[in-house]
């Protein structure tokens, strides 16, 4: 079973600055292909989630 991780992860980690969260924690694994967006054409969508890459 795949688990989707929403952007709410920043709140769970106690992080306040979204751009920093995206730059430090989301972009590196995206660039390496470790995770993928559920809506690749709309990276800033409010409905965007992330999942482990297949």
PEFENGI-V337320 format. One record per helix or strand. SS is the DSSP state (A for helix, B for strand). FROM is the first residue (numbers start at 1). TO is the last residue. Records with the same first field share a line. If there is no record, write none. Layout:
# PEFENGI-V337320
SS: FROM-TO ; FROM-TO
This chain:
# PEFENGI-V337320
B: 5-6 ; 35-37 ; 49-52
A: 9-12 ; 18-32
